[in-house]
């Protein structure tokens, strides 16, 4: 979560394009998972999707904190 806060702070809260990129990667990964027949590759792909989703959630939470801190100042 610390890294997400630092990214949001460095970008002054402008992370929409980054989140959009992550969502695009998750979508592409889902398409790839559907086409994979090898179970091991599917598991690896699912793990990557989970990591991307976790990063996206952490960035969104950090953005909410950032925006709340701006309102308090």
C-alpha positions in Angstrom: 0.0 0.0 0.0 3.0 2.3 0.7 4.0 2.1 -2.9 0.5 2.9 -4.1 0.5 6.0 -1.9 3.8 7.2 -3.2 2.7 6.7 -6.9 -0.5 8.7 -6.3 1.4 11.4 -4.5 4.0 11.7 -7.2 1.3 11.9 -9.9 -0.7 14.5 -7.8 -3.7 12.1 -7.9 -3.6 11.8 -11.7 -3.6 8.0 -12.1 -6.7 7.5 -14.3 -4.5 6.5 -17.3 -2.5 4.0 -15.1 -5.7 2.4 -13.7 -7.1 2.2 -17.3 -3.9 0.5 -18.4 -4.2 -2.0 -15.6 -7.8 -2.7 -16.4 -6.8 -3.3 -20.1 -4.1 -5.7 -19.0 -6.6 -7.6 -16.8 -9.0 -7.8 -19.8 -6.3 -9.1 -22.1 -5.2 -11.6 -19.5 -8.8 -12.9 -19.2 -8.9 -13.4 -23.0 -5.6 -15.3 -22.9 -6.8 -17.5 -20.0 -9.8 -18.6 -22.1 -7.6 -19.7 -25.0 -5.0 -21.5 -22.9 -5.3 -25.3 -22.7 -2.3 -25.9 -20.4 -3.4 -25.9 -16.8 -0.1 -24.6 -15.4 -0.2 -21.6 -17.8 -3.8 -20.9 -16.8 -2.7 -20.9 -13.1 0.1 -18.5 -13.9 -2.1 -16.3 -15.9 -4.8 -16.2 -13.1 -2.1 -15.3 -10.6 -1.0 -12.4 -12.7 -4.6 -11.2 -13.0 -5.0 -11.4 -9.2 -1.8 -9.4 -8.8 -3.0 -6.7 -11.2 -6.4 -6.5 -9.5 -4.7 -6.1 -6.2 -2.5 -3.3 -7.5 -5.5 -1.6 -9.0 -7.4 -1.8 -5.7 -4.4 -0.4 -3.8 -4.0 2.5 -6.2 -7.7 3.3 -5.9 -7.6 3.2 -2.1 -4.5 5.4 -2.1 -6.3 7.9 -4.5 -9.3 8.0 -2.1 -6.9 8.8 0.8 -5.1 11.4 -1.3 -8.3 13.1 -2.2 -9.6 13.0 1.4 -6.4 14.6 2.6 -6.7 17.4 0.0 -10.2 18.1 1.3 -9.0 18.3 4.9 -6.2 20.8 4.0 
